[in-house]
């Protein structure tokens, strides 16, 4: 009986190894089809912005993906997604890779990440006309303060952690928390220093005074967790592009 169990275990292991050997990497699929499928939300300025009139995309992430596709020798296809389904899309194989996303333990449980190439910090923002009402995080964490955030983002989680006493208003993409504040339906939103600097240039919003940066977070691309061949390719590509100065040039181009 023991000998039979050993033989059965060996046979099962052989099937697993054989299946793994036959499994095709996303890299092979991309090269065979000539298309790199990229999941992107199109709503994170200046990382990824979608023009609804032309259905075209521009931004820091878009420049990265265009360069990756060019070096692969393939076309790029942008697949619309939103923050609450961003991870599910890469897990389900709807796209081979995503644009930038914060590296977080919940996401790491089900998806893989590339090496990081930029980092963000989070700040609370309000409108200029309400700026004098707030001074630091405690002034926001009050029952009469409405804090807006977008469903499924890392911002939503942070808002609930930082402001449990506030009136939290959650909107669903494509709506954004900052839009609720600009429309006067909320008082405060949080976002990264990356998006915040862009919003400050375009709209009458400012950082809440005496609110220190929180949650410094590296961001990277999401990839299928088990596809080490594809992950290795992307990571090595990132290192090559860093050495060539591509990422520094792209940050400067988008004011980051």
N, C-alpha and C positions, 0 to 999 in steps of 0.2 A: 504493500500500500504506500509506504514512504517513497519507494522508487517511482511508483506511478505519479505521485504528487510532484516529485521533482521534474519528471518528464513533462507533465502538464504545465508546470510553472515555466519551464524553459520554452515550451511551445508558445505560451501566451506572451512571454517576453519577446520572442522572435516576431510575433505578429505586431507588437507595439513598435519595435525597432523598424520592421519592414514598412509599416504604415508611415512612420515619421520620415523614413528615407524617401518615400514616394510623394509625401506632401510637398506641394509646390509653394515656394515663397512668393510673396507679393512682388518681389523684384522680378522674378521670371514672368509673372503675369503682366507686369507693366511693360517689360521689354517685348514680350510676344505681341501684346495688343497695341503697343505704341502710344499708350495713354496712361498718364498719372492722374488718378482721381483724388482730389483734395477736398475734404470737408471744411467749410468755412462759414461763419455766421454772417459776415458782411455788415456787422453793426458795431465793430470795435474800432473807433477812430483813435489813432491813425494806422492801426494794424491791418484791418480788413474792412473795406467800405464797398457796398454794392450800389451801383447806379441802377435803379429800377427801370429807367427809361431804355437803357441799352442792355441791361442784365450783365453788365461788365463789372469787374472788381479792380480795386487799386488799394495800395497800402504797403506797409512794411512787410507783412506776411506774404502778400501777393508777389512782391519782388523776390522774396526767398524762394517761393514755390516755382516761379517762372525760371529762376536760375537752376534749381534742382532738376526741373524737367529738361531744360536745355542741356545740362551735363549728362543726363540720362539718354538724350537724343530722342525724346518723345514729346507728344503734345500734353498739355495740361487741361483737365476738365474740372471746373469748380462745382462742387455738389453743395447746394444750399442746406444748411442745418441750423439748429439753434442750440443754446447753451444746455438746455435740459436733456437733449438727445445727442449731444456731441460725442460723448463716450460710446453710447450704444451704437452709433453709426459705424465707428471704426471696428467695434467688436463684431458687428453683424456683417462686416465686409462691404458696406455701402461705399466706402472710400478707403484708399490705401494709407492715408495720412491726414492729419489735420493741421491747421494753422496753429499759432501759439496758444497754449493753455497753461494755466498754473499747475505746477506739479503738486499733487496732494495725495495723502494716503488713500482716501476712498477711490480715487481714479486709478491709483497704482494697483489696487486689488484686481482689476479686471482688464486693464490696458497697459501697454508699454509706453515708455517715453524715450525720446531722443535725448542726447546730451543738451544741456541748457546753453543758450547763447545770449540771453538778456534776462534781467530780473526786474521785478516791480515792487513797489511799496504802496500801501493803501492809506488814503486820507479821507476825512469827511469834507464835503463841500456844501455850500448854501448859496443863495443869491446875494448880490451886493446889498440889496435893500434890507435883508434880514441879518446881515453879518454881525451887527452889534448885539443881537440877541444871544449869540453863542460864544462861549469861551471854554474850549477844551471838551473832552468827551463827556464829562459829567453833566454839562449843560444840555447835551443832546438826549441823554438817557432820562427823559422826563415824560410823564403821561400825556402832556399837552403838545408834544413834539411829534410830528409825522415824519417818519423816515422811509423813503421809497427805495425799493430794490427790485431787481429782475429775477424772476423764478429760475432756479436751476444753476445760478452762477455761484462762484465762491463768495461773491459779495453778499448774497442772501444769507449764507451761513454766518459770515462775520457780523452782519447787522443784528442777527438774532442773538449772537453771543455778547456783543458789545452794548446793545441797547435793549435789554429785556423789559425795561419799564416804559419804553417809548411806544407810540402807536405805529406799528410797522405796516406799511402798505406794499404788498407784493404785486407786481405787474408781470404779465407774460410776454415774452418776445413775440413780435419785434418791438413792443413797447420797452422803454428803458427807464430806469429810476430817475436819471437826470431830467428826462422830459417831464416827469410828474412835478419835479421841483420848479422847472422853468414855467410850467403851466399854472403854478400856484396851488396845486393839489397836495403838495407835500413841502416840508421845510428843508430837509437834509437828504443827501445821498452820499454813498461812498464809492470811490473808484480808485483806480491806480494812478500813480503819478504820470504814467504815460498818457492815458486818456484825459486826465484832469488838466494837463498843460494845454492840450488841444482845445478842450472845452472853454478854458479861461480866455483863450484868444478869440473864440467865436461868440461866446455868450456872456451875460453879466453874472458869472458865478465866480466864487472865491473859496479858497480853503478856509475852514473854520480856524479861527486864531487859537494859538497855543494847543493845537491838536498835533501831537507828534506822529511821525509815520509809524504804521503798524504792519505786521504780517509781511515782512520782506519775503518774497517768494520767487524762486527761479521759475522761468517759464520755458516750455519746450514744445515739441510736436508730439502728438499722440499717434501711436502705431499699434498694430496687432501684437499682443503680449507675447505670444509663443513664436513669433517669426523673427528669430535671432539673425537670420541672413539679411533680412530687410533692415532691421535695427542697426546691424553692424555697418551696412552700406551707408545709411543716413548719418550715423555718428562719425564715420571716417570722412564723409563729404563735408560735414560741419567743420571738422578739424582742418581740412584742406582750405576751405573758404575763409576760416579765421586767419590762417597763415597768410593768405593772399590779401587780407584787409577788406574782404567783401562785407562782413558784418559791421565793421566800423564805418564803412562808407554808407551802408544802408541806414544805420542809426542817424548819421549826420543828415542824410537826405530827408528823413522824416522828422527831424528835430528832436531826436531822442538822446 
